[in-house]
């Protein structure tokens, strides 16, 4: 099932310890919170799954940083290090190689109006090259996601096929754009 999470509530606990959450899909939002310094880790239900991350909004000021790591800890080389020059269209879709993703989010003591982000996180299996079968919902781009993520108004497939008549959603049409994982 899709979870709606806000960084202000996730980061208000003891921010120096990573918070691990198992998710099929989530919408993570930040709305200009001040003085955050926290680490949030998500993991999939199965080690065969990976994460797809896609920003619908990304507006950080130059003193705020969102760093995304492919793994269970905020160490090593990040997948991306985002700040004021980053836009959601420049970042594109991020795919992990593991079944964990970790976000380290730091903000200063003043955030302009409209600052923050909206990040869609989806656990998926890419079934086509491996010849795997999807026991849940198979997106048109050959991603296999939880059947609980369909028809909820959130584009979890990346090609929006989980929100169309392909997913038996009422009053929709099939998408024309397909997202597929790039080469690492």
VEXDREN-2710 file (C-alpha; in Angstrom, 1 decimal):
% VEXDREN-2710
k/r/px/py/pz
1/UNK/0.0/0.0/0.0
2/UNK/1.2/3.5/-0.8
3/UNK/2.4/5.5/2.2
4/UNK/2.3/9.3/2.4
5/UNK/5.3/10.5/4.5
6/UNK/6.5/13.9/5.4
7/UNK/10.2/14.6/6.3
8/UNK/9.1/16.8/9.2
9/UNK/7.4/13.9/11.0
10/UNK/10.1/11.3/10.0
11/UNK/12.9/13.5/11.1
12/UNK/11.6/14.8/14.4
13/UNK/12.5/11.7/16.3
14/UNK/16.1/11.1/17.2
15/UNK/17.6/12.3/13.9
16/UNK/21.0/10.8/14.4
17/UNK/19.8/7.2/14.1
18/UNK/18.6/5.9/10.7
19/UNK/14.9/5.1/10.5
20/UNK/14.3/1.9/8.5
21/UNK/10.9/1.5/6.8
22/UNK/9.7/-1.3/4.6
23/UNK/7.7/0.1/1.8
24/UNK/6.1/-1.0/-1.5
25/UNK/5.5/2.6/-2.5
26/UNK/5.7/6.0/-0.9
27/UNK/5.2/9.7/-1.5
28/UNK/7.8/11.5/0.5
29/UNK/7.3/15.3/0.9
30/UNK/9.3/18.2/2.3
31/UNK/7.6/21.5/2.7
32/UNK/10.4/24.0/3.6
33/UNK/11.3/22.6/7.0
34/UNK/14.1/24.3/8.9
35/UNK/17.0/22.8/10.9
36/UNK/16.7/19.2/9.7
37/UNK/19.6/16.8/9.8
38/UNK/18.3/13.3/9.4
39/UNK/18.8/9.9/7.7
40/UNK/15.9/7.9/6.4
41/UNK/16.3/4.4/5.0
42/UNK/13.8/2.3/3.1
43/UNK/13.9/-1.3/2.2
44/UNK/11.9/-3.6/-0.1
45/UNK/9.9/-6.6/1.0
46/UNK/12.2/-8.9/-1.1
47/UNK/15.9/-8.9/-1.9
48/UNK/14.8/-9.4/-5.6
49/UNK/13.3/-5.9/-5.7
50/UNK/14.9/-2.6/-6.3
51/UNK/13.8/1.0/-5.9
52/UNK/12.8/3.6/-8.5
53/UNK/12.8/7.2/-7.3
54/UNK/11.2/10.0/-9.2
55/UNK/10.8/13.6/-8.2
56/UNK/7.6/15.4/-9.0
57/UNK/8.8/18.6/-7.3
58/UNK/12.4/19.6/-6.4
59/UNK/13.2/23.1/-5.1
60/UNK/16.0/23.3/-2.6
61/UNK/17.9/26.4/-1.5
62/UNK/21.7/26.5/-1.6
63/UNK/22.1/25.6/2.1
64/UNK/19.9/22.6/1.9
65/UNK/21.1/19.2/0.7
66/UNK/19.3/15.9/-0.1
67/UNK/21.8/13.1/-0.7
68/UNK/20.5/9.7/-1.9
69/UNK/22.6/6.5/-1.3
70/UNK/22.1/3.1/-2.9
71/UNK/22.2/1.0/0.2
72/UNK/21.2/0.8/3.9
73/UNK/23.6/3.5/5.1
74/UNK/24.5/7.1/4.3
75/UNK/28.1/6.2/3.5
76/UNK/30.2/5.8/0.3
77/UNK/29.5/7.5/-3.0
78/UNK/25.9/8.8/-3.3
79/UNK/23.7/8.2/-6.3
80/UNK/22.9/11.9/-6.3
81/UNK/23.7/15.0/-4.1
82/UNK/21.0/17.6/-4.6
83/UNK/20.9/21.2/-3.7
84/UNK/19.9/24.6/-5.2
85/UNK/20.9/23.9/-8.8
86/UNK/19.0/20.6/-9.0
87/UNK/15.6/20.3/-10.8
88/UNK/13.4/17.3/-11.1
89/UNK/13.8/17.2/-14.9
90/UNK/17.6/17.3/-14.6
91/UNK/17.6/14.5/-12.0
92/UNK/15.3/12.2/-13.9
93/UNK/14.5/8.8/-12.6
94/UNK/16.9/7.2/-10.1
95/UNK/17.2/3.4/-9.9
96/UNK/18.9/1.5/-7.1
97/UNK/21.0/-1.6/-7.5
98/UNK/20.1/-2.9/-4.0
99/UNK/16.9/-3.4/-2.1
100/UNK/17.7/-0.4/0.2
101/UNK/17.8/3.3/-0.4
102/UNK/19.0/5.9/2.1
103/UNK/18.2/9.6/2.1
104/UNK/20.3/12.1/4.1
105/UNK/18.4/15.4/4.4
106/UNK/19.9/18.6/5.9
107/UNK/18.4/22.1/5.9
108/UNK/19.4/25.4/7.4
109/UNK/17.4/27.7/9.6
110/UNK/15.6/29.5/6.8
111/UNK/13.7/28.1/3.9
112/UNK/12.1/30.3/1.2
113/UNK/8.4/29.9/0.4
114/UNK/7.8/26.9/-1.9
115/UNK/11.0/25.2/-0.9
116/UNK/11.0/21.4/-0.6
117/UNK/10.4/18.3/-2.7
118/UNK/7.9/15.6/-3.6
119/UNK/9.5/12.2/-4.2
120/UNK/7.8/9.1/-5.4
121/UNK/9.5/5.9/-4.2
122/UNK/8.5/2.5/-5.7
123/UNK/9.7/-1.0/-5.0
124/UNK/9.8/-2.9/-8.3
125/UNK/11.2/-6.0/-10.0
126/UNK/12.3/-5.6/-13.7
127/UNK/11.1/-8.9/-15.0
128/UNK/11.7/-8.8/-18.8
129/UNK/15.4/-9.6/-19.2
130/UNK/15.3/-12.3/-16.4
131/UNK/12.1/-14.0/-17.7
132/UNK/10.5/-13.7/-14.3
133/UNK/6.8/-13.8/-13.7
134/UNK/5.0/-10.9/-12.0
135/UNK/2.7/-12.1/-9.3
136/UNK/1.4/-8.6/-8.6
137/UNK/0.9/-5.8/-11.1
138/UNK/2.9/-5.7/-14.4
139/UNK/3.5/-2.2/-15.7
140/UNK/3.6/-1.7/-19.5
141/UNK/7.4/-1.1/-19.1
142/UNK/7.9/-4.6/-17.6
143/UNK/8.2/-3.4/-14.0
144/UNK/6.5/-5.5/-11.5
145/UNK/5.0/-3.5/-8.5
146/UNK/2.6/-4.2/-5.7
147/UNK/-1.0/-4.5/-6.8
148/UNK/-1.9/-2.2/-4.0
149/UNK/-0.2/0.7/-5.8
150/UNK/-2.7/0.8/-8.7
151/UNK/-5.4/3.4/-9.3
152/UNK/-4.3/5.5/-6.3
153/UNK/-3.4/8.7/-8.3
154/UNK/0.3/8.2/-8.0
155/UNK/2.5/7.2/-11.0
156/UNK/4.4/4.3/-9.5
157/UNK/5.3/2.5/-12.7
158/UNK/7.0/5.5/-14.2
159/UNK/4.9/5.2/-17.4
160/UNK/1.7/5.8/-15.5
161/UNK/0.3/2.4/-16.6
162/UNK/-0.7/1.7/-12.9
163/UNK/-3.2/4.7/-13.2
164/UNK/-4.8/3.8/-16.5
165/UNK/-7.2/1.3/-18.0
166/UNK/-4.2/-1.1/-18.2
167/UNK/-4.7/-1.3/-14.4
168/UNK/-8.5/-1.4/-14.8
169/UNK/-8.7/2.2/-13.4
170/UNK/-12.0/3.8/-14.4
171/UNK/-12.0/6.8/-16.8
172/UNK/-8.4/6.7/-18.0
173/UNK/-6.5/6.0/-21.1
174/UNK/-3.2/4.1/-21.8
175/UNK/0.0/6.1/-21.5
176/UNK/2.3/7.0/-24.4
177/UNK/5.6/7.5/-22.5
178/UNK/7.5/4.5/-21.1
179/UNK/10.3/4.7/-18.4
180/UNK/12.9/1.9/-18.4
181/UNK/16.0/1.6/-16.2
182/UNK/19.1/3.0/-17.7
183/UNK/22.5/1.4/-17.7
184/UNK/24.5/2.0/-14.5
END
